[in-house]
């Protein structure tokens, strides 16, 4: 699926256009890596209410505009695009120096057989190393 950007994307996903949502969408469109809450807060400025920002991140995630990734320390980071658009349960690269998280669109997770009665929801593969910027 190809994304329609801006107002059309919000409308397509059933979200109303607000100043914050447009600014939040701009953050994701202009960043090549996953963003943590502090990263996003810094990009948007101090005038953004914490609860409002978290609600909008949740709305974007529910509408499949972004997806959530947990880094090596368990901190949630958000990246533009549905998980399915990047490849079902795609891998993520975590730089051990700068702690930046990147979606590895062509790298898929391994297939793991879980015991009978267990239901897998997602598998998250983390590749650790040093990114090209470091």
C-alpha positions in Angstrom: 0.0 0.0 0.0 1.3 3.4 -0.9 0.7 6.2 1.6 -1.2 9.4 0.8 0.5 12.1 2.8 -1.0 14.9 5.0 -4.7 15.6 5.2 -5.5 12.8 2.9 -3.7 10.2 5.0 -5.4 11.4 8.2 -8.8 11.4 6.5 -8.1 8.0 4.9 -7.3 6.6 8.3 -10.4 8.2 9.9 -8.6 10.8 11.9 -9.5 14.5 12.1 -6.9 17.1 11.0 -5.5 19.0 13.9 -2.5 21.2 14.2 -0.8 18.7 16.5 -1.5 15.7 14.2 -0.1 17.6 11.2 3.0 18.4 13.2 3.3 14.9 14.4 2.9 13.5 10.9 5.6 15.9 9.7 8.0 14.6 12.5 7.6 11.0 11.2 7.8 11.9 7.5 11.1 13.8 8.0 12.9 11.2 10.1 14.5 8.0 8.8 14.6 6.3 12.2 12.3 5.5 15.1 11.5 8.3 17.5 11.1 8.0 21.3 8.6 10.1 23.2 11.4 12.6 24.3 12.6 12.8 20.7 9.1 13.7 19.5 8.5 16.1 22.4 11.7 17.9 21.6 10.8 18.2 17.9 7.3 19.5 18.7 8.4 21.9 21.4 7.4 22.5 25.0 3.9 23.7 24.3 2.6 20.2 23.7 0.6 18.6 26.5 2.0 15.1 27.5 -1.4 13.4 27.7 -2.5 14.9 24.3 0.7 13.7 22.7 0.4 10.2 24.0 -3.3 10.0 22.9 -2.3 11.1 19.4 0.6 8.6 19.3 -1.9 5.9 20.3 -4.4 7.1 17.6 -1.7 7.1 15.0 -0.7 3.6 16.0 -4.3 2.3 16.0 -4.8 3.8 12.6 -1.6 2.1 11.3 0.2 5.3 10.5 3.0 4.4 12.9 4.2 1.2 14.6 5.9 0.8 18.0 9.3 -0.8 18.6 11.0 -1.4 21.9 14.7 -0.8 22.1 17.3 -2.8 24.1 16.4 -0.9 27.3 12.6 -1.4 26.8 11.9 2.2 25.7 9.1 2.5 23.2 10.1 4.1 19.9 7.7 4.9 17.0 8.4 4.6 13.3 6.3 5.7 10.3 4.3 3.1 8.5 2.4 -0.1 9.3 4.4 -3.1 10.3 2.8 -4.9 7.3 4.2 -2.3 4.9 7.7 -2.9 6.2 7.3 -6.6 6.0 5.4 -8.7 8.5 7.2 -8.6 11.8 10.3 -7.1 10.2 13.6 -6.8 12.0 14.9 -3.6 13.6 18.6 -2.5 13.8 19.7 -0.8 17.1 23.0 1.1 17.1 25.0 0.4 20.2 26.7 3.7 20.1 23.9 6.3 19.3 21.0 4.0 20.3 19.1 4.9 17.1 16.5 2.3 16.0 16.0 1.7 12.2 13.4 -0.5 10.5 15.0 -3.2 8.4 12.4 -3.4 5.7 14.0 -6.4 3.8 15.0 -8.3 6.9 12.3 -10.5 8.3 12.1 -12.2 11.6 12.8 -15.9 12.1 10.0 -18.4 12.3 9.7 -19.8 15.8 7.6 -22.7 16.8 5.9 -22.1 20.1 4.4 -24.9 22.3 0.9 -26.1 21.7 -1.7 -23.8 23.3 0.5 -20.6 23.0 -0.6 -17.9 20.6 2.0 -15.6 19.1 0.9 -12.0 18.5 4.2 -10.5 17.3 7.9 -11.5 17.1 10.4 -8.7 17.4 13.9 -9.3 16.0 16.5 -6.8 17.2 19.8 -6.6 15.3 22.5 -4.9 17.4 25.6 -3.3 16.0 27.0 0.1 14.8 25.1 2.2 12.3 26.6 3.9 9.2 26.5 7.3 10.9 28.6 6.1 13.8 
